[in-house]
């Protein structure tokens, strides 16, 4: 049996988990402990990096202890320690990675610096044993990307947002409408009460051959609409949220559909090809329903891991560590690995805002 301790501190969740492979090679999540910092950031309407880093320092030791206890193992019984090393808020990354380095050095266990996005990319193999290659739609507060996953450590970015990430668009819309933090779930709740046909919001990049996304224009349209009818009633807010969410789902259906067509053309031999959706925004029920309807039209299946494994968690980091160990991708100089605020999965892709790689305007 292989057991890996995972540590995740890239944003505002402090998390630790133990994931194992049993004697038959089947994965098991032995523990997955997540401490959310929502209360610490609610008053500010978003994550404050300094507060997040301090909260990680205060909580991480206890979270790791809880994860080991729940898994019923001692540190001496794990086969490696995986920690998120980027991308994310640099303060939080430093806390998690330095803790992992200290534990690895003290215990003599291998250290596995993990790309947070790779954790999302490989989760479907933990939950659904998805075979390579497959497509990943990553939708979170900081990323909106379509990535071809060809193997562990082998990724090709097909599409990214050219401005705002999808989660960012949800959060900014919520803030504009006076909805509490976290914005995405509150926009979704209001959308369920509203009339999606009342306001005509744009569908950015619709009809363009490129596969990328854009949400800045949609966000601007929401702001202009809200300003034009201010002061807003509860009905106005619900109708704006419903129209905004409908524009999002229709945009995703059109944009992602083009990537599915490309995948089917390039890989006609793949049986039961999969579109994997991951990231915090994947918890949105309307988005999941849209993708669930879209995939069969392209003879593909949608794989959506449980919501607890779509949002930030350490089980996905531990699993990525297992995948990297099995693939022989351990780093000999892991102890000298520095945390990275930007770290794209496809490091050969041209820099673009939203790709996770710093460019001229990023």
C-alpha positions, -999 to 999 in steps of 0.1 A, spaced: 0 0 0 12 35 -9 1 64 13 7 101 5 0 130 28 -12 161 8 -12 197 19 -31 225 2 -28 262 11 -30 280 -22 -58 304 -14 -83 305 15 -87 269 24 -63 252 48 -64 215 39 -46 182 45 -54 147 34 -41 111 32 -47 92 0 -36 56 -5 -34 29 -32 -45 -4 -18 -27 -37 -26 -49 -40 -57 -39 -6 -69 -73 10 -62 -73 45 -47 -87 53 -13 -92 86 4 -84 79 40 -89 115 52 -97 149 36 -98 177 62 -106 212 49 -107 244 70 -125 272 52 -115 308 60 -147 324 46 -156 340 79 -122 358 80 -127 373 46 -164 380 44 -162 415 58 -138 424 30 -158 410 2 -130 388 -10 -98 370 0 -72 392 17 -38 376 10 -22 387 43 -51 374 64 -51 341 44 -14 335 51 -18 342 88 -48 319 90 -28 291 73 0 295 99 -25 292 127 -45 263 114 -21 241 93 -5 220 121 -38 211 136 -53 202 102 -24 180 94 -27 163 127 -64 158 122 -58 143 87 -33 118 100 -55 108 129 -86 104 108 -66 82 84 -53 61 113 -16 65 103 15 81 117 38 103 97 63 75 97 38 53 78 33 77 48 54 72 17 57 108 7 45 143 14 29 163 -14 22 200 -11 8 227 -34 37 248 -47 17 270 -70 -1 287 -86 -18 308 -59 -13 334 -32 24 334 -25 20 338 13 -2 308 16 20 287 -7 51 295 14 33 283 45 22 250 31 54 242 11 78 252 39 58 230 63 60 201 39 97 206 35 103 206 72 82 174 77 99 157 48 134 166 60 126 155 96 110 122 86 132 113 56 101 111 34 101 122 -3 88 157 -9 65 162 -39 59 198 -50 25 198 -68 10 222 -93 -25 230 -79 -39 229 -114 -25 194 -119 -44 184 -88 -76 195 -105 -66 179 -138 -60 144 -123 -89 143 -98 -111 124 -122 -86 96 -123 -90 93 -85 -128 93 -85 -137 78 -119 -105 61 -132 -106 82 -164 -81 70 -190 -58 93 -209 -63 113 -231 -92 135 -220 -103 171 -220 -104 192 -188 -126 223 -184 -111 241 -154 -134 268 -140 -124 286 -109 -119 320 -94 -85 324 -111 -87 302 -141 -110 294 -170 -92 269 -193 -97 240 -216 -67 216 -213 -59 184 -232 -47 159 -206 -24 134 -224 -7 120 -194 8 129 -160 29 160 -166 17 161 -202 -8 189 -208 -17 212 -238 -37 243 -232 -64 247 -259 -83 277 -245 -81 303 -218 -99 334 -208 -85 365 -224 -97 387 -195 -117 377 -164 -118 341 -151 -154 327 -148 -153 327 -110 -140 362 -109 -169 373 -131 -194 357 -107 -177 373 -77 -176 408 -93 -212 405 -104 -222 396 -68 -202 425 -54 -218 449 -79 -253 438 -68 -245 440 -31 -246 402 -26 -225 388 2 -192 369 -1 -187 342 -15 -203 357 -46 -207 327 -69 -231 306 -48 -252 337 -39 -255 347 -76 -266 311 -83 -292 313 -55 -306 346 -68 -307 333 -104 -330 305 -94 -356 331 -83 -353 354 -114 -365 358 -150 -335 350 -173 -353 365 -203 -358 400 -189 -323 414 -197 -304 407 -230 -268 402 -220 -240 395 -246 -225 361 -254 -188 370 -257 -168 356 -286 -198 337 -299 -192 323 -334 -155 329 -334 -132 300 -345 -108 305 -316 -115 284 -286 -109 311 -259 -133 327 -235 -141 363 -225 -162 375 -196 -152 411 -192 -178 424 -216 -206 405 -199 -195 419 -166 -196 454 -180 -231 448 -195 -243 437 -160 -229 469 -145 -245 491 -171 -279 474 -167 -278 477 -129 -268 514 -131 -296 522 -156 -324 508 -133 -309 517 -99 -320 516 -71 -324 478 -75 -353 459 -61 -350 423 -50 -367 413 -82 -342 433 -103 -313 416 -86 -328 381 -91 -335 389 -128 -300 402 -134 -285 372 -118 -307 349 -139 -298 367 -171 -261 367 -163 -261 330 -154 -280 321 -186 -254 341 -207 -227 322 -189 -241 288 -196 -249 295 -232 -214 309 -237 -199 279 -222 -220 255 -243 -209 273 -275 -172 278 -266 -167 243 -250 -185 227 -279 -158 238 -303 -132 221 -281 -152 189 -280 -154 189 -318 -116 193 -320 -110 165 -296 -133 141 -315 -115 150 -347 -80 144 -332 -89 113 -312 -116 93 -331 -102 60 -318 -108 69 -281 -137 49 -266 -160 68 -243 -140 100 -244 -145 123 -214 -148 160 -206 -138 165 -170 -150 196 -152 -131 208 -122 -126 239 -101 -149 258 -76 -173 270 -103 -180 234 -113 -202 234 -82 -227 256 -101 -257 233 -109 -268 253 -140 -233 249 -155 -232 212 -147 -266 207 -163 -255 226 -194 -224 205 -198 -244 173 -191 -266 182 -221 -237 193 -243 -215 162 -241 -238 136 -255 -243 158 -286 -206 153 -293 -206 116 -283 -186 124 -251 -194 118 -214 -192 144 -187 -171 135 -156 -178 158 -127 -161 147 -95 -180 153 -62 -183 189 -54 -160 185 -23 -132 174 -47 -139 201 -73 -132 229 -48 -98 234 -33 -88 203 -12 -58 183 -3 -70 149 -15 -64 160 -50 -29 172 -41 -21 138 -24 -34 120 -55 -13 141 -78 16 131 -57 8 94 -61 4 99 -99 38 116 -101 55 89 -80 40 61 -101 52 80 -133 87 84 -119 84 122 -119 98 128 -84 123 157 -83 158 151 -69 160 187 -58 125 191 -43 138 207 -12 151 236 -32 118 241 -51 105 276 -47 67 284 -45 53 300 -77 24 325 -78 21 316 -115 27 281 -128 9 270 -160 3 234 -167 13 240 -203 45 259 -200 50 260 -238 18 278 -244 20 315 -254 14 339 -224 -22 350 -221 -42 365 -192 -59 337 -174 -35 310 -185 -15 309 -152 16 322 -170 28 358 -165 28 377 -198 32 414 -208 -2 423 -194 -6 396 -167 
